[in-house]
Amino acid sequence: MAPKKREIIKPPGTEALYDNYHFAPAIRVGDTIWLSGQVGIDANFKPGVDMAAQARLAFEGIVQTLAEAGATLEDVVELMTFHTDLHGEIEAFSKVKDEFFPSHYPCWSAVGVTQLAAPEYKVEVRVIAVAGSSQN
């Protein structure tokens, strides 16, 4: 069996992150897609004003990256979240998460951390997806 090809996924607007910070927004090998952590920033790299806004921006970035890789949120098999105030803001985060995952719930690990890449970031969201798995 021939080895599967590694494909770097760079949605439009993320090229600077790849070039300047030397990481891929996502990598696909076969049907499996690994996404780098998404933080709650807009197209101008400005963070959302609160947990709900940051969570929504992070999930919107995930949707965009998955689409570029040929998948959807329903293909997500694992969700990992990193929170700077896990106990204080998990309820606000969970409400937004449930908007994006109303069914086809993935596995989920939520971890409290002391800091993320910038002090204003409240949450980072990382997923693993298997393209086409939602059709099973």
N, C-alpha and C positions, 0 to 999 in steps of 0.2 A: 504494500500500500504506500503510495506517495505521501510525503509529509504535506500537511495543510499549509497554505501560504498565509503569512502574517500581513494584514492590511491595516495601515494607520488611517484612522478616521479623524478628519479635521473639518468640522462644519464651517461654513462661511463665517468669518468674523473671529475665528479662533486661531488663525494662522500666527498671529503675533505671540500668543501664548506658547505655541510649539517652537517658534524661532527664538524667542527671547528667554524662555524659562526651561526649554529643553524637555518637554513632556508632551505626550500625545493625549488629546482629549479622550480618545478611545482606541482600542485595538481589537480587531476581529480576526479570529483564527477559526476557520470552518464556520459553524453556526454560533459559536460562543463569542460574546462581546463583553469586554471589560472596560468600564468607564472610569476615568480619573474622577476624583472628588469634585463635585460642583458646589460652589458657594453662591450665595444669594446676591449676585451683582447683575446690573443691567448691561446693555450694549456699550455703555460708556465707562464700565468698570466701577460704577457707583453702587454701594450696597443698599439693600432695602432698609427702610426705617425701623422695622421691628422684626420679630421672629416670623410672623405670618408672611410678611413681604419677602423676607429673605428665603424662606422655604419655598414660596411660590416661584421666585426667580430661579432657584436651584432646580426645581422640578421642570420648569420650562426649558432650562438648558439641557436637562437630561432628555426630554422629549425631542428636542432638536438634534442632539447627538445620536440618539437611537435611530431617528428617521434617516439620518445621513448614513448610518450603518445598516439600514434595511430592517429595522425592528421597531417595536412599539412598547409602551409600558406593560402591556399584557404579556410580553416576552420576558420581563424581568423575573429572575428566579431568586435573586438575593439583593437585599437593600441593607446598606450599612450607613449609619448616621453618627456624626460626631458633634457633640453639643457643648458649648462653653457654660451653659446653665441648664443641664439636663432636667433636673427636678423642677426648676422654676418655669421652664418654657416648653416642656414636653406636650402639654395639652394644646397649646397654640400650634405647635409643629404637627401634632397628630391630626388636627382638624384639616390642615392643608394636605397632609399626606393622604388622608381619606378621600379628598376631592380627586386626587390623581390615581388612587388605587381603590375605586369603589367595589371592586371584585378582583379575582385573580391575584389574591394577596401573595406577595413574595415572602420568603424568609426575611426576618428583620433583626438586626442587632443595633442597639442604640448605646453609644458610649459617651460618657462625660469626659471632657478634656479640659486642660487649663488654658490652652490657646490654639488658635488656628493661624493661617498665613498672615492675617492682618487683625489688629485689635478690634475692629468694628464687626468682624464676621462672627455670627452667632451659631452657624451650623454649616457643616459640610456633608454632602450626600453623595454616596458612591453606590453604583449598582453593577451587577453582572446579569447579562441577559443571554438567552438562547433564541436566536432568530427563528421564528416559525413555531416555537413551542406552544404558543397560545392556541394554535389550531388543533392541538391534540385533545 
